[in-house]
Amino acid sequence: MIRALSIAVAALIAVSPAAAEPLRVAETAVDDLKAVFGTVESIDTVIARTRLGGTVGGLSIDEGSAVEQGQVLAIVRDEKLPLQQAALDAQVTALESQMAQAETDLERARRLRESGTIPQARLDDAQTAVNVVTAQLAAMGAERAVVRERIDEAAVVAPAGGRVLAVHVVNGTVVMPGEPVAAIAADSYILRLYLPERHARFIDVGDPVLVGGAGLAAAGQALREGTVRQVYPELSQGRVVADVTVSGLGDFFVGERTRVFVTTGQRSAIVVPAAYLYQRFNLDYVRLEDGREVVVRTGLPVPGGDGIEILSGLRPGDVIVLPSDRGDDA
């Protein structure tokens, strides 16, 4: 509905000033906008978790820190892992020595077998010894790789880029595998609206809305246009839940509330192009065709165009002209 009105107003504004002067005031159907509060939330909240047990150290984040995907947030130290790696390295060194001896024995057995000094069984035993040590080296290498991988998993990394909402540990905390270290709001934010049940039939995916500035005391700030991205099919405590996308939400705090104007039907109103309005002493004026200046009270701008709703001061049938001298005061 807002989109249809925006197209109509844009068509009106597209007329050149000369062709648009004078303008006969008439009522038109506009969307009835209601103010509700939207809460800034992250589309995805991810948890950075430990992958092994140990003691937390090297914690490099705090609440509010901006992180990138893959960034190291903390290190979990398990003092047993370096000892296991050292033990496995020693075992591998011993097996390599055994392999060298087994290969030497096999080569000697082959020469003796060629001269007929030893039976075939002795040669087979030497070959088997080499095969056994080879298998042991492979198994020990795989076990050592597992320990190295566990050591590499000591780093707790950010699963996604965003802003840290909560840190659940401090340096020196003993953790188990899978324990949460930090909650991160991904770098994609939406406004979550909770509308009264009676407004459920008026809101659809793709509908435009008007969004106020940051903070509840954002009066006077320019309104931004957003779009309804999702309407949840289940009512929560008698309210319909909807998500709105709008640019610039990264400047808000997660959980911050701001005013959002949504369409709840249509009504008749007087809408004039902003070019016909001028300001003097912080009051809005229009000029009638007979030269008189009239103080008007304005409402919200019409989304998608340059139209301004006139709440009082004009009546249908009045003829207004573009001001030749607005006399604006700073």
VEXZAFI-597808 format. One record per atom (N, C-alpha, C): residue in one letter; x negated, y, z negated. Coordinates in pm, whole numbers, plus 50000, padded with zeros to 5 digits. Each point is the difference from the previous one (the first is absolute). Layout:
<recs>
AXYZ ...
</recs>
This chain:
<recs>
M499174988150000 M500835011950000 M499135012650000 I498955000049916 I499095011450000 I499355001550136 R499684988650065 R499345000550129 R500895006550105 A501304996749999 A500925005850098 A500115015049981 L500105004449873 L500095014349973 L498715007050039 S498864993649977 S498725006150034 S499915002650150 I500504990550080 I499965001750145 I500865011850041 A501185001149937 A500905011050034 A499385013449964 V499405000849881 V499375012649958 V498805003250087 A499214989850035 A498845002350085 A500435005450136 A501124995150051 A500505005050128 A500405014649987 L500595003749883 L500375013949978 L498785008949991 I498974995249932 I498795008249981 I499235001450130 A500124990150088 A499235000250123 A500385011650091 V501185006249974 V500435011350081 V499085011849972 S499635007550103 S499115011449983 S500685010749916 P499245008649930 P500595010349917 P500975008850076 A499655003350126 A500885008750077 A501334993350027 A499954986750033 A501244992950030 A500774997249873 A499314999149886 A500684996449877 A500605012149929 E499805012150050 E500505012049935 E501165005750080 P501145002749941 P500384997549860 P500464985549981 L500144996149872 L500404986449965 L501275000649917 R501024992750048 R501264999549926 R499924988749897 V500265003549877 V499904990549890 V501184990350004 A499714987349985 A501054989849999 A499584988949905 E500984993349946 E499714988649913 E499654987850085 T499134991949947 T499614987750066 T499854989149895 A500054987750044 A499864988749908 A498534997949967 V499684999949872 V498634997649956 V500014988749899 D498854994249983 D499874989249902 D500035005849859 D500744993449915 D500085004049860 D498824993849926 L499035008149964 L498774995149937 L500145000449849 K499644988949937 K500004999049855 K498574998049953 A499685006449889 A498644999049945 A499934988149904 V499044991450024 V499714988849910 V498505000449972 F499594992049905 F498574999349967 F499414987350061 G498855001750064 G499254988650051 G498724998449921 T499594987849980 T498784996949925 T498924995250096 V498825005949991 V498894996150085 V499474986549953 E500014990550090 E499504986649968 E499144995050115 S499134990849968 S499174993750103 S500784988650063 I499874998750132 I500664988850066 I499464986949947 D498714999449979 D499364987849949 D499145003749880 T500174992649893 T499125001049883 T499264986849987 V498695000450015 V499194987949999 V499204999349871 I499644987849962 I499254997549877 I498624994850036 A498975006449949 A498644994950013 A499754990449885 R499674987550033 R499844989549899 R498594994350002 T499644994049887 T498724993049991 T500114986550069 R498884995450053 R499984986850063 R499244989649918 L499365004649894 L499354990649909 L500035005849859 G499734991649903 G499995004449862 G498655005349958 G500015009149905 G498755005649952 G500235013249929 T498975008249996 T500055012949931 T499965011250103 V500935009449986 V500105011250094 V498875009949976 G499385004450108 G498975010349994 G500015008150128 G499405011649996 G499925008350120 G501345005250047 L500935002449907 L501315005350037 L499835014250055 S500455002250123 S499725012750068 S501255008150031 I501144996649942 I501245007150033 I500715004249872 D500945009050017 D500885004349892 D501355003150063 E501015002149915 E501315003450054 E499915012650086 G500584999350118 G499985011250093 G498884999550100 S499054990949985 S498894999250095 S500504995550137 A499445006050105 A500314995850137 A499004989250040 V500504989050053 V499154988750037 V500274996350145 E499044993450061 E500134995050136 E500064984849996 Q500564994450105 Q500094985550007 Q498614993850000 G499814989949914 G498714993349989 G499035006549904 Q500355011449943 Q499115006849905 Q499864991849872 V498774999149948 V499754992549877 V500475008449881 L500924994449923 L500565007049885 L499294996449870 A499564987649989 A499334995449877 A499254987150033 I499144996049908 I499244987650013 I500304991249879 V500324987450026 V500234990349893 V498764991149990 R499335000749887 R498764992549983 R500254987349919 D499554988850057 D500024987249930 D498554995449988 E499455000649879 E498594997149980 E499644985550034 K500974991250007 K499704985950030 K499684997950147 L500555008550087 L499814997850143 L498545001450043 P499255010249957 P498585000350038 P499224987949950 L500364995049881 L499324988149948 L500324987850086 Q501274998750042 Q500364988950088 Q499265001050133 Q499895012150052 Q499305001650126 Q498524996449986 A499395004049889 A498594996649978 A499814984949989 A500934993349930 A499914985449987 A500144993250136 L500935004850081 L500204994050133 L498805002650089 D499425012149990 D498805002850080 D498874990449962 A499864997249871 A498954990749957 A500274985950053 Q501274995849997 Q500334986750052 Q499764999250150 V500305010750072 V499745000050144 V498504999050026 T499195007149921 T498554999350016 T499504985749976 A500554993449897 A499604986249972 A500404990750114 L501205001850053 L500454991550111 L499165002350125 E499595012550023 E499155002750116 E498664992749986 S499484999449876 S498764992449978 S500234985250024 Q501144994849952 Q500324985950024 Q500164997350149 M500605009750072 M500164998250144 M498644999250070 A499075008649959 A498674999650061 A499334986649974 Q500134994749876 Q499404987149969 Q500684988850077 A501345000650010 A500744989550071 A499644999950148 E499845011650061 E499625000550141 E498584994750021 T499135003049904 T498634994650009 T500024984749990 D500784994549906 D500104985549985 D500614993750124 L500995006750061 L500634994550120 L499014999550115 E499225010650017 E499035000250108 E498934989149979 R499564998049874 R499024989549971 R500604986250028 A501264998049961 A500654987150022 A500144997050148 R500275010150082 R500104997750144 R498674995250058 R498895006249957 R498704995850053 R499674985849955 L500304996949873 L499724986549951 L500884989750068 R501255003950030 R500894990650069 R499524997350142 E499475010450065 E499504998150136 E498804990450002 S499205000349892 S498854990849993 S500384986449944 G501264998349958 G500464987349947 G499594997449857 T499575010649930 T499544998249863 T501164998049903 I501125007250022 I501154999049909 I501214995150078 P500954994149928 P501214995350070 P500935011850033 Q501024997350082 Q500985010250040 Q500785005449880 A500184991549899 A500775004349883 A499335011849929 R498675000149995 R499295011149937 R500235013050077 L500014999050134 L500255011950082 L501435005149979 D500944990749991 D501405004149977 D500155007049864 D499294994949900 D500075006349867 D499475014450005 A498915002150074 A499445013550012 A500965009450072 Q500664994950105 Q500975008350073 Q501195003449911 T500454990349921 T501125002449910 T499665010649896 A498774999749949 A499585009949901 A500065014150059 V499585001450126 V500085013250065 V501455004450015 N500884990750040 N501425003550018 N500655004249868 V499644993249891 V500585003349870 V499585014049956 V498725003050014 V499535013249958 V500615011050088 T500174997150129 T500645009850090 T501425003149955 A500764989649964 A501375002149953 A500025007649868 Q499064996849911 Q499945007149872 Q499685014850020 L499115003050095 L499695014050029 L501225007450054 A500774993550087 A501205006350055 A501025002849889 A500204990249911 A500955001949890 A499535011149907 M498705000149970 M499495010349910 M500095013850064 G499765000750132 G500135012850068 G501435005349997 A500974990950018 A501405004349993 A500365004749859 E499514992949899 E500285004049863 E499375013649968 R498805002250053 R499355012949978 R500765011250072 A500564997150117 A500785010050073 A501265003849923 V500604990149932 V501185002949918 V499655009649887 V498884997649935 V499585008849891 V499715014050052 R499345000950116 R499735013250057 R501305007350034 E500984992650052 E501285006350032 E500685005049873 R499924992449893 R500595004549874 R499295012549948 I498695000750019 I499275012149959 I500465012050083 D500214997750131 D500495010950086 D501405004449961 E500804990849945 E501365003449958 E500035008049871 A498845002949945 A499965008149878 A500515014150026 A499915004750124 A500455013550033 A501525000150012 V500655009149926 V501445002250012 V500205011250102 V500614996950114 V500135009750108 V501455004550013 A500175011950058 A501355005450022 A500634992950120 P501154993749982 P500644993250113 P500575009450104 A500185012749965 A500525010050094 A499555013849955 G499935009150095 G499675013749965 G501185007149937 G499745009249910 G501085007349934 G499515007149876 R500915001449905 R499695007049876 R500284990749882 V499085000149903 V500114991149885 V501095005249906 L500974991449972 L501085003649908 L499684996349856 A499364988549981 A499714995349864 A498754991350003 V499205001149895 V498824991649980 V500244991949874 H499914986850011 H500384991249891 H498834995049916 V498765003450036 V498844994949927 V499035011549976 V499034997449914 V498875009249979 V498734991750008 N498885006750008 N498734992850001 N499854991949873 G499634987450017 G499854991149885 G501194991049977 T501095002250073 T501184991449984 T499714986250056 V500384989749925 V499874986250047 V501284996350073 V499854995550124 V501174997050083 V499924985650048 M501174994950037 M500124986850061 M500265001850149 P499804989650080 P500285001350144 P501455003950025 G500205009750090 G501355004250037 G500575011249916 E499295004649898 E500535010949918 E499965013250077 P501025008849981 P500025012850071 P498975009749944 V499345007150088 V499055010449962 V500605013950020 A500695002050113 A500575013250030 A501204998450091 A500955009349986 A501155000950090 A499765011850094 I500174997650129 I499685010150102 I501245002650084 A500355012850013 A501085004050091 A499395002150138 A500454992050096 A499455001050135 A500305013850059 D499185003950099 D500125013350060 D501195001150094 S501164996549953 S501245001750077 S501125002149899 Y500575011950001 Y500965003849897 Y501375002750061 I501034997849921 I501375002750040 I500725007049885 L501125005950032 L500905005349898 L501114989949980 R500194995749877 R501084990449971 R501185007749940 L501144998650066 L501215007049959 L500964990349934 Y500705005049899 Y501084992549935 Y501265008550012 L500884996050093 L501195007850031 L501224993949934 P500965008349961 P501264994649947 P500664990750102 E500734990449948 E500614989950086 E500925006250105 R500645011249968 R500945006150094 R499305005550123 H498685002049993 H499265005250114 H499414988950087 A500234987449964 A499354988950070 A500404999750148 R501255003350031 R500464998950138 R499495011450088 F499385010149941 F499535011450079 F498544998950040 I499254990949942 I498564999550025 I499654987650081 D499205001950104 D499584989250089 D498525001750031 V499394988950044 V498605000450041 V499865009450120 G498995008649994 G499765009650106 G500605013749977 D500865001449897 D500595013149971 D498935009749952 P500045012650047 P499075010049948 P500485005549867 V499065004049917 V500295006349871 V499065011849985 L500315008749905 L499145011449967 L499344997549865 V498705002549993 V499214996949880 V499395012949948 G500145002349869 G499425011749937 G498524998449975 G499405010249940 G498584999749972 G499684992049875 A498714999249968 A499544992549884 A500465006949873 G500464992149905 G500435005449871 G501475003349999 L500604999149881 L501435002849988 L500285014950011 A499005008549978 A500215014450010 A499455005150133 A500364993250108 A499475003350132 A500945008850078 A500845007849930 A500955008750068 A499255010350083 G500545002850118 G499385009850087 G498984994150095 Q499564987849977 Q499064993850091 Q500744995050124 A499274999550110 A500604995550125 A500384985349990 L501154996950058 L500474986150000 L499364992650117 R499704987449976 R499464991550105 R501034989550039 E499924995550123 E500934989850048 E499404986249979 G500824990949952 G499624986149985 G501014991250070 T499734987050000 T500864990450068 T500244988049909 V501234995549995 V500334988149922 V499424987850072 R499094992949933 R499364988350060 R500644986949959 Q500684999949887 Q500604987449954 Q501125003049901 V501104992850017 V501115000549905 V500184985949946 Y499854998649870 Y500064986749940 Y501464995349989 P500244987450033 P501394995250006 P500644997549863 E499225000549894 E500534997149867 E500085012849917 L501165002049939 L500165011449910 L499324997249867 S499395010349943 S499334998849871 S500665009449901 Q500704994449902 Q500695007849898 Q500945010350063 G500744995550101 G500965008750065 G499405010250093 R498754998250039 R499345009550089 R499394992750118 V500025006550116 V499364994550119 V498565005250005 V499084991350033 V498575003350001 V499555001350146 A499295010850029 A499505002450135 A498595005649992 D499204997150103 D498635005150010 D499935010050114 V499285010949977 V499845010850097 V498525002050027 T499655000950127 T498625003350038 T499925014850034 V498945006449952 V499775014250027 V498515002449991 S499495008650084 S498565002750001 S499605008349879 G498764998249958 G499465008349893 G500284995149860 L500464987549984 L500284995249864 L498744996949922 G498854999850068 G498754997749928 G499675011249904 D500665011850015 D499775011149908 D500804998549871 F500924990549995 F500844997949883 F499344989949907 F500435000149873 F499644989449908 F500934988250024 V499464988049986 V500864988350006 V500955000349880 G501294998850027 G501005001249896 G500585013949986 E499435009850071 E500535013749994 E501345000850071 R500885008549949 R501325001750060 R500075013250076 T500775000050106 T500225012050079 T501414999750055 R500505011750035 R501365001050052 R500054995350145 V501054992550029 V500254995250136 V501465003150033 F500235005750117 F501355003250043 F500444989750103 V501094993049970 V500514989550088 V501415003750045 T500404994250113 T501325002650056 T501054991449931 T501085006449957 T501114992649936 T501325003250067 G499975003250128 G501235003250072 G499815012750081 Q501125005550048 Q499955012350078 Q501025010049948 R499725012750027 R500905010749961 R499835011550098 S500925009549995 S499935011750087 S499155010849935 A499195006550080 A499125010549949 A499635009450114 I499505011649963 I499515009850097 I498484998650008 V499504997750120 V498574998550023 V499595010050108 V498985007949971 V499495009750098 V498504997850017 P499465003550116 P498554998950020 P499255009249904 A498844995549958 A499215007849904 A499575013450057 A499955001250133 A499565012650061 A500975011449971 Y501254996949966 Y500985010449972 Y499935004949856 L499194993849919 L499875003849860 L498745008349980 Y500075009549913 Y498805007249959 Y500125003149852 Q498885003249939 Q499955001349855 Q499575014149961 R500665004849895 R499645013149946 R500224999549849 F498955003349926 F500064999649853 F500464986249951 N499464989650067 N500294986149965 N501464996150019 L500735007850078 L501374996650036 L500064997150149 D500854990550037 D500174996450141 D501125008350061 Y499735005350119 Y500975008550070 Y500254994550140 V501185003450054 V500294998750142 V500595013350046 R499895002550130 R500545012550056 R501204996750088 L501115006549971 L501204998150080 L499905007950130 E500904996950092 E499965006450131 E500235015149990 D500785004249897 D500275014349985 D498885007449927 G498904993049968 G498865006349937 G499934998649850 R501054995249937 R499984998549855 R499084988449960 E499375001949884 E499164989549943 E500764993049888 V499964986950001 V500764992149903 V499024991149924 V500135000349867 V499214990949917 V500644986250006 V499214989950028 V500514986350007 V499244991349900 R500674989649961 R499384990149912 R499764987550082 T498764995650003 T499624988850086 T499824987349920 G500164988850071 G499814987049939 G498794993050059 L500084986850010 L498894992250052 L499895001450151 P498784999350054 P499874999850146 P500544986950055 V500495000850123 V500524988050065 V498824991950052 P499904987249966 P498864991950044 P499914999450152 G498775000450049 G499774998250142 G500185012550084 G500345011449942 G500205012150078 G499675012349919 D500415011750053 D499725012749935 D501265006049941 G501034991849983 G501265004949947 G500005001149849 I500645010649949 I500115002349856 I501485000649965 E500384992849895 E501395000249957 E500295013049924 I501115006450032 I500445012249933 I501084996349900 L499725002249872 L500954996449896 L501045010949979 S499615012550012 S500945011149982 S499485012150074 G500945009350031 G499635012350068 G500505001050142 L500274988650065 L500514999850136 L501284991850004 R500865003550098 R501234992650022 R500064995950147 P500724989150028 P500174996250140 P500605011650080 G499445002550116 G500455011050084 G499105012149994 D499185001449895 D499065011149995 D498994998750115 V499575011350051 V499025000350108 V498725006349945 I498904992650009 I498725004949950 I499035001650115 V499015008649979 V499005002650103 V498624998249939 L499034998750087 L498624999249954 L499575013449943 P499315000049887 P499585012849941 P498915006450083 S500155013050027 S498965007250074 S498865003949909 D500335002749872 D498995003849901 D500374993149870 R499294989449966 R500364992149883 R499655006849870 G499015008650003 G499625006949877 G499614990649890 D499304989150033 D499634990049899 D499095006449896 D500224996149875 D499085004349895 D499184988349959 A498735002249968 A499104989049969 A500384994149868 
</recs>
